[in-house]
Amino acid sequence: MGNSLIEMFLSRFEQFAGRSLTRRGFMKAQGVGTILLAGASSGIITPGVLRAASPPDVGVAVGDPAAAARAAVNLMGGMKAFVKPGSKVVIKPNMSFAEGVDSGTNTHPAIVRELVAMCREAGASKVRVLDHPLRPTELCVQEAKDACRIFGNDIVHALNKGDLYSGVALPKGVSLKKTDVMKDVLEADVLIAAPVAKSHGSTGVSLSMKGMMGLVWNRTVMHWRYDLHTSIVDLCTLLKPDLVLIDATRVLSTNGPGGPGVVLRPRTVIASRDMVAADASAVQMFAWYGRRMEPHQVQHIKIAHERGLGRMDIGSLVTRKVVV
């Protein structure tokens, strides 16, 4: 009974959210709210029921890549919670290397394809899969292109020309104050980060926050002119994905980002609205360099938490897990 009341209230609230209420509409919504409050005060609807009726902070799905990706997004409320009809969407996977799926260096192409499919199902008017590869462009993006060809030939792109980027200020930046970001990203309604989980020689791990460097033109300056961890967080004050989906179906746990290294195969996908929580969860779930790490040991995660960009306190967050 409690769950039904919650669902009815949320459904009714959704109908009225985002537009002015008529007096009659207000009375209807108020009536459902009264029922909800009565249920809570009588003990029928408990705080646990309320939490169960809303998406978790972090969703974890275990299974084959495409199925796990869809299940993880569904845990977060489904793609329609992020993508509205007519939305322009940019998906940012890892597509910087050409070593193939088993290497764990790129986001699994089946996950990329499933994300595009879900965005299309939600009514997106335009979906682009973008990266600024480190290695020869066409080889890096070929697997993702092949996977997404069913949707047309204008989906997956490697943007390696400066005129495709536009200068922007980072008013909340501590060290990195300006950069050049892909124009498509600046014009998008929705940004989805879809990194593969892998180690990194300079930052410890490369997950959603580090992955935002693939949306800027000159990222090398972040390595030598500024503190890398601080500048990653600076960049994320501007580039904050609406949805993070970490591909941990394979985890390159050593010798990242390019490998070859030790590849774990946990068959896991992690989803969150909070990029810090997503990255922190990935750090805590798997072994890195043959040992366990805590989120605070990754400096950019710790700095992002301290600066209020998200939360790394995994024990205080609601995590929901499914196996598909």
C-alpha positions as CSV (number, residue, x, y, z in Angstrom):
1,M,0.0,0.0,0.0
2,G,2.8,2.4,1.0
3,N,4.6,2.0,-2.3
4,S,1.4,2.5,-4.3
5,L,0.7,5.8,-2.5
6,I,4.3,7.0,-3.1
7,E,4.0,6.1,-6.8
8,M,0.7,7.9,-7.1
9,F,2.1,11.0,-5.4
10,L,5.2,11.1,-7.5
11,S,3.2,10.5,-10.7
12,R,0.8,13.3,-9.8
13,F,3.6,15.6,-8.8
14,E,5.3,15.0,-12.2
15,Q,2.2,16.0,-14.0
16,F,2.3,19.4,-12.4
17,A,6.0,20.0,-12.1
18,G,7.5,22.6,-14.4
19,R,4.2,24.5,-15.1
20,S,1.9,26.8,-13.2
21,L,-0.8,25.1,-11.2
22,T,-4.5,25.9,-11.5
23,R,-6.4,26.1,-8.3
24,R,-8.0,22.8,-9.1
25,G,-4.7,21.3,-9.9
26,F,-3.2,22.5,-6.7
27,M,-6.1,21.0,-4.7
28,K,-5.5,17.7,-6.4
29,A,-1.8,17.6,-5.6
30,Q,-2.5,18.8,-2.1
31,G,-4.9,16.0,-1.6
32,V,-2.4,13.3,-2.6
33,G,0.2,15.0,-0.4
34,T,-2.3,14.8,2.6
35,I,-2.7,11.1,2.0
36,L,1.1,10.7,1.9
37,L,1.5,12.6,5.1
38,A,-1.2,10.6,6.8
39,G,0.4,7.3,5.7
40,A,3.8,8.5,7.1
41,S,2.3,9.6,10.4
42,S,0.4,6.3,10.8
43,G,3.5,4.2,10.1
44,I,2.2,2.8,6.9
45,I,4.8,4.7,4.9
46,T,8.2,4.5,6.5
47,P,11.3,6.5,5.7
48,G,12.6,3.2,4.2
49,V,9.6,3.1,1.8
50,L,10.2,6.7,0.9
51,R,13.9,6.0,0.1
52,A,12.9,2.9,-1.9
53,A,10.6,5.0,-4.1
54,S,13.3,7.3,-5.2
55,P,16.5,6.6,-7.2
56,P,19.6,5.7,-5.2
57,D,22.7,7.9,-5.1
58,V,24.6,5.1,-6.9
59,G,23.2,2.3,-9.0
60,V,25.2,-0.9,-9.7
61,A,24.3,-3.5,-12.3
62,V,26.1,-6.7,-13.0
63,G,25.8,-8.6,-16.3
64,D,26.6,-8.4,-20.0
65,P,27.6,-4.9,-21.1
66,A,24.4,-3.7,-22.9
67,A,22.0,-5.3,-20.4
68,A,24.0,-4.0,-17.4
69,A,24.1,-0.5,-18.8
70,R,20.4,-0.4,-19.3
71,A,19.7,-1.8,-15.9
72,A,22.1,0.7,-14.2
73,V,20.3,3.6,-15.9
74,N,16.9,2.2,-14.9
75,L,18.1,2.1,-11.3
76,M,18.6,5.9,-11.6
77,G,15.0,6.4,-12.9
78,G,15.5,5.5,-16.6
79,M,16.9,7.6,-19.4
80,K,13.7,9.7,-19.6
81,A,14.7,11.1,-16.2
82,F,17.6,12.8,-17.9
83,V,16.8,13.1,-21.6
84,K,13.6,15.0,-22.6
85,P,12.0,15.0,-26.0
86,G,13.9,17.2,-28.4
87,S,17.1,17.2,-26.2
88,K,20.6,17.5,-27.7
89,V,22.8,14.9,-26.1
90,V,26.5,14.4,-25.9
91,I,27.9,11.1,-24.7
92,K,31.6,11.1,-23.7
93,P,33.1,7.6,-23.6
94,N,36.8,6.6,-23.7
95,M,37.8,6.3,-27.3
96,S,41.5,7.2,-27.1
97,F,43.2,3.9,-27.9
98,A,43.0,1.2,-30.6
99,E,43.9,-1.9,-28.7
100,G,40.4,-3.6,-28.8
101,V,37.7,-4.4,-26.3
102,D,39.7,-7.0,-24.3
103,S,42.4,-4.4,-23.4
104,G,40.1,-2.4,-21.2
105,T,41.3,0.9,-22.6
106,N,38.1,2.1,-24.3
107,T,34.5,2.0,-23.2
108,H,32.8,-1.1,-24.4
109,P,31.1,-0.4,-27.8
110,A,28.0,-2.3,-26.7
111,I,27.6,0.1,-23.8
112,V,28.0,3.1,-26.1
113,R,25.4,1.7,-28.5
114,E,22.9,1.0,-25.6
115,L,23.3,4.6,-24.4
116,V,22.6,6.0,-27.8
117,A,19.5,3.7,-28.1
118,M,18.2,4.8,-24.7
119,C,18.6,8.5,-25.6
120,R,16.8,7.9,-28.9
121,E,14.0,6.1,-27.0
122,A,13.7,9.0,-24.7
123,G,13.1,11.4,-27.6
124,A,16.5,13.0,-28.1
125,S,16.6,15.1,-31.3
126,K,20.4,14.7,-31.6
127,V,22.9,12.3,-30.0
128,R,26.6,12.6,-30.6
129,V,29.3,10.4,-29.2
130,L,32.5,12.4,-28.8
131,D,36.1,12.2,-27.7
132,H,39.5,13.8,-28.5
133,P,41.6,10.7,-29.0
134,L,45.2,10.4,-28.0
135,R,46.1,7.9,-30.7
136,P,45.4,7.8,-34.5
137,T,41.8,9.0,-34.7
138,E,39.9,6.6,-37.0
139,L,41.5,3.5,-35.3
140,C,40.4,4.7,-31.9
141,V,36.8,5.3,-32.7
142,Q,36.2,2.5,-35.2
143,E,34.6,0.0,-32.8
144,A,32.2,2.6,-31.4
145,K,31.4,3.7,-35.0
146,D,30.6,0.1,-36.0
147,A,28.5,-0.4,-33.0
148,C,26.4,2.7,-33.6
149,R,26.1,2.5,-37.3
150,I,22.6,1.2,-36.9
151,F,21.6,4.8,-35.9
152,G,23.4,6.4,-38.9
153,N,26.8,7.7,-39.8
154,D,26.7,11.0,-37.9
155,I,26.8,9.7,-34.3
156,V,30.4,8.9,-33.4
157,H,33.1,11.5,-33.9
158,A,36.7,12.2,-32.9
159,L,37.1,16.0,-32.8
160,N,40.7,16.7,-33.6
161,K,40.5,20.2,-35.1
162,G,40.8,23.4,-33.1
163,D,37.9,25.2,-34.8
164,L,35.5,22.6,-33.3
165,Y,36.3,24.1,-29.9
166,S,35.3,27.4,-28.2
167,G,37.1,29.3,-25.5
168,V,35.3,29.4,-22.1
169,A,36.1,30.9,-18.7
170,L,36.1,28.8,-15.5
171,P,34.9,31.3,-12.9
172,K,35.1,28.6,-10.2
173,G,38.5,27.4,-11.2
174,V,41.3,27.6,-8.6
175,S,44.2,27.1,-11.0
176,L,42.7,26.5,-14.4
177,K,40.8,29.6,-15.3
178,K,40.0,29.1,-18.9
179,T,40.1,26.4,-21.6
180,D,38.7,25.4,-25.0
181,V,35.7,23.1,-24.9
182,M,34.0,21.2,-27.8
183,K,31.2,23.4,-29.2
184,D,28.9,20.4,-29.3
185,V,29.3,20.0,-25.5
186,L,28.6,23.7,-24.9
187,E,25.4,23.5,-27.0
188,A,24.2,20.2,-25.5
189,D,21.2,20.0,-23.2
190,V,22.5,16.7,-21.7
191,L,26.0,15.5,-21.0
192,I,26.5,11.8,-20.3
193,A,29.9,10.6,-19.1
194,A,30.6,7.0,-20.0
195,P,34.2,6.2,-19.1
196,V,35.8,2.8,-18.8
197,A,37.3,2.1,-15.4
198,K,41.1,2.1,-15.6
199,S,44.3,3.0,-13.9
200,H,46.3,6.0,-14.8
201,G,50.0,6.7,-14.3
202,S,49.5,10.4,-13.4
203,T,46.2,10.4,-11.5
204,G,45.9,6.9,-10.1
205,V,42.7,6.2,-11.8
206,S,40.9,7.5,-14.9
207,L,37.1,7.6,-14.4
208,S,34.4,10.2,-15.1
209,M,36.2,13.3,-13.7
210,K,39.5,12.6,-15.4
211,G,37.6,11.7,-18.6
212,M,36.3,15.3,-18.9
213,M,39.8,16.2,-20.2
214,G,38.8,14.4,-23.4
215,L,36.3,17.3,-24.1
216,V,38.9,20.1,-24.2
217,W,41.4,21.1,-26.9
218,N,44.6,21.6,-24.9
219,R,44.8,19.1,-22.1
220,T,48.6,18.9,-22.0
221,V,48.7,22.2,-20.3
222,M,46.9,20.7,-17.4
223,H,49.8,18.3,-16.9
224,W,52.7,20.7,-16.9
225,R,51.4,24.2,-16.1
226,Y,49.0,23.4,-13.3
227,D,48.6,20.8,-10.6
228,L,46.8,18.0,-12.5
229,H,44.4,17.0,-9.8
230,T,43.4,20.6,-9.0
231,S,42.9,21.4,-12.7
232,I,40.7,18.3,-13.2
233,V,38.4,19.6,-10.5
234,D,38.5,23.1,-11.9
235,L,37.4,21.6,-15.3
236,C,34.6,19.7,-13.6
237,T,33.1,22.9,-12.1
238,L,32.1,23.6,-15.7
239,L,31.7,20.1,-17.2
240,K,29.4,18.3,-14.8
241,P,27.6,15.4,-16.4
242,D,23.9,14.9,-15.9
243,L,24.5,11.2,-15.8
244,V,27.6,9.1,-15.2
245,L,27.8,5.6,-16.4
246,I,31.1,3.9,-15.6
247,D,32.0,0.8,-17.7
248,A,33.6,-1.6,-15.2
249,T,32.7,-4.7,-17.3
250,R,36.5,-4.8,-17.7
251,V,38.8,-2.8,-15.3
252,L,42.4,-2.0,-16.5
253,S,43.8,-2.2,-13.0
254,T,47.5,-1.6,-13.9
255,N,49.5,0.2,-16.5
256,G,46.7,2.5,-17.6
257,P,45.6,4.4,-19.5
258,G,47.0,2.7,-22.5
259,G,48.0,-0.8,-21.2
260,P,48.8,-3.5,-21.6
261,G,48.1,-4.3,-18.0
262,V,46.1,-6.5,-15.6
263,V,42.5,-6.5,-16.8
264,L,39.8,-7.5,-14.2
265,R,36.4,-8.6,-15.5
266,P,33.8,-7.8,-12.9
267,R,31.0,-7.4,-15.5
268,T,29.8,-4.3,-13.6
269,V,28.3,-0.9,-14.6
270,I,28.0,2.0,-12.1
271,A,25.5,4.8,-12.6
272,S,25.0,8.1,-10.7
273,R,24.0,11.7,-11.1
274,D,27.0,12.5,-9.0
275,M,30.4,12.1,-10.8
276,V,32.3,12.2,-7.5
277,A,30.2,9.5,-6.0
278,A,30.4,7.4,-9.1
279,D,34.2,7.7,-9.2
280,A,34.5,7.0,-5.5
281,S,32.4,3.9,-5.8
282,A,34.6,2.6,-8.6
283,V,37.7,3.2,-6.6
284,Q,36.3,1.4,-3.6
285,M,34.9,-1.6,-5.5
286,F,37.9,-2.9,-7.3
287,A,41.6,-3.6,-6.7
288,W,44.0,-1.1,-8.2
289,Y,47.7,-2.0,-8.7
290,G,47.0,-5.2,-6.8
291,R,45.7,-3.6,-3.7
292,R,42.6,-1.9,-2.3
293,M,42.2,1.9,-2.3
294,E,39.9,4.3,-0.6
295,P,38.4,7.3,-2.5
296,H,40.3,9.9,-0.5
297,Q,43.6,8.4,-1.7
298,V,42.8,9.8,-5.2
299,Q,43.5,13.4,-4.9
300,H,41.1,14.8,-7.5
301,I,38.2,12.9,-5.9
302,K,39.2,14.2,-2.4
303,I,39.5,17.8,-3.7
304,A,36.2,17.6,-5.5
305,H,34.5,16.3,-2.3
306,E,36.0,19.1,-0.3
307,R,35.0,21.7,-2.9
308,G,31.4,20.5,-2.9
309,L,31.2,19.1,-6.4
310,G,29.9,15.8,-5.1
311,R,30.3,13.2,-2.4
312,M,33.0,10.5,-1.8
313,D,31.5,9.3,1.6
314,I,30.2,6.1,0.1
315,G,29.1,4.7,3.5
316,S,26.6,7.6,3.8
317,L,25.1,7.1,0.3
318,V,22.3,4.9,-0.9
319,T,23.6,2.3,-3.3
320,R,21.3,-0.2,-5.1
321,K,22.5,-3.2,-6.9
322,V,20.9,-5.6,-9.5
323,V,22.2,-8.6,-11.3
324,V,20.9,-9.1,-14.9
